[in-house]
Amino acid sequence: MTRIFLRHPWRDQSGITSLVFEENSGEITGFLGVVPRPMSFNGRPVRAAISSQFIVAPARRSTLAAVKLLQAFVSGPQDLSIADEANDASRKLLGSLGGSTALLYSLYWFRILQPARFLLSRAGGGMPRSIARTLLPVCRLIDAVTVRLPHSPLRRSEPSVIGIDLGTAHLLECLSRVPRRCALRPEYNERSLEWLLSVIAHNDECGDLRKVAVRNERGEVAGWYIYIVTPNGLGEVLQLGADERTIKLVLDHLFDDAARHGAAALSGRFEPSFVQQFHEKYSMFHHRGHWLLVHSNNSELAQAIHRGDAFLTRLEGEWSMRFRLIPQWPAPRQRKLRISYHEVPPVPLDVARSPS
Ligand SMILES: CC(C)(COP(=O)(O)OP(=O)(O)OC[C@H]1O[C@@H](n2cnc3c(N)ncnc32)[C@H](O)[C@@H]1OP(=O)(O)O)[C@@H](O)C(=O)NCCC(=O)NCCS
């Protein structure tokens, strides 16, 4: 929490900080993590803030604590407030404060790459490991045939472009060129992008972070993608950059690369401008139970998001702010979770005072 909410590289964006709900007694009973994110809108700088880890102590639920925290958040100095991966409770609360749901960016695309292995991974939880291990070679065989059948919807095209490892400086260059079509876009520098990628890469549970730039035969950048393969075989795409001419080439390369790196299926945030290309590449669209919420006093900003005119990938969203409890192996028999407060540096948090 210290690293993500207090030591992030946008600390100098004064006034945009995480919030706690403090009772009159001084007790902290609620928290809303907030991280500023510089963006631009039609070339002009705008300040966005992403919220995460919204929580109120069970005993203080159904009071105004949650409302006060959200109210303090949306009244911050930022031009645009975003809550990504929000649940129904947050959606209702932010809606009551003038926020809205970005339905397009609350959808995900989904593509099965290795059908038999995908089914095995879904059934895996209820199946003894020895049986799953025995079935794996059979699944590999079925998959090898299925993805090569000429009329199979799961057929994978041989990529006609070359993938190269994407470094931070190169990603910055890609970001500055490819998504020009979007009115709202994130603005990074080398330090902030490096920090963001390192936070994601260090999350042990995630698996390997793959960052690939795709070049055509003339050596020009056709696009790029960033994804990880989670231990259950699902590839989570965090960012995808391309334009209308190159998206299919980039998707072919991504599907091939992800399958080679063990992904049975891939999923990523819906890209409104590429709906037809995803459809032609046999992807499905679905809702994963959480929402992207926006609040802004500038209606043009909110409208740009609602009409899908924003480069808002999962790299700009909540993915990097997730916490996972990483199991230790061998697991200690009884281990108490100890939280030490003394390491938190004296960075001021804004306080939403108790309503009473
Ligand atoms: C999400 C969470 C913070 C919401 O807090 P909560 O106290 O349960 O929020 P509620 O929906 O009960 O809203 C609080 C009260 O404010 C009221 N309220 C909502 N908007 C209001 C507004 N604009 N003005 C006045 N009152 C309002 C609600 O009606 C509710 O009162 P009620 O229970 O009498 O109907 C809390 O449930 C929680 O910590 N959950 C676990 C973690 C979690 O799911 N976090 C969200 C991740 S995205």
The ligand as a Gaussian input file, in Angstrom:
#p B3LYP/6-31G(d) Opt

LIG

0 1
 C      -18.476000      -0.761000      -0.902000
 C      -18.649000      -0.200000       0.485000
 C      -17.465000       0.732000       0.819000
 C      -19.956000       0.629000       0.492000
 O      -20.220000       1.079000       1.787000
 P      -21.676000       0.893000       2.428000
 O      -21.716000       1.593000       3.711000
 O      -22.005000      -0.558000       2.405000
 O      -22.552000       1.686000       1.344000
 P      -24.142000       1.688000       1.183000
 O      -24.495000       1.298000      -0.177000
 O      -24.794000       0.993000       2.328000
 O      -24.399000       3.236000       1.306000
 C      -24.401000       3.874000       2.544000
 C      -25.731000       4.598000       2.782000
 O      -25.705000       5.843000       2.089000
 C      -26.915000       6.025000       1.386000
 N      -26.604000       6.866000       0.233000
 C      -26.162000       6.506000      -0.964000
 N      -25.928000       7.577000      -1.726000
 C      -26.310000       8.658000      -0.968000
 C      -26.285000      10.054000      -1.201000
 N      -25.881000      10.567000      -2.341000
 N      -26.684000      10.857000      -0.192000
 C      -27.108000      10.357000       0.981000
 N      -27.124000       9.035000       1.259000
 C      -26.723000       8.213000       0.290000
 C      -27.354000       4.624000       1.000000
 O      -28.735000       4.569000       0.748000
 C      -26.949000       3.855000       2.247000
 O      -27.933000       3.968000       3.245000
 P      -28.940000       2.720000       3.543000
 O      -28.068000       1.551000       3.855000
 O      -29.735000       3.205000       4.689000
 O      -29.724000       2.553000       2.268000
 C      -18.747000      -1.291000       1.567000
 O      -19.869000      -2.092000       1.304000
 C      -17.512000      -2.163000       1.655000
 O      -16.534000      -1.818000       2.305000
 N      -17.570000      -3.340000       0.989000
 C      -16.465000      -4.274000       0.964000
 C      -15.354000      -3.840000      -0.003000
 C      -15.894000      -3.540000      -1.357000
 O      -16.721000      -4.265000      -1.919000
 N      -15.404000      -2.417000      -1.916000
 C      -15.774000      -1.959000      -3.234000
 C      -14.798000      -2.455000      -4.236000
 S      -15.157000      -1.756000      -5.799000

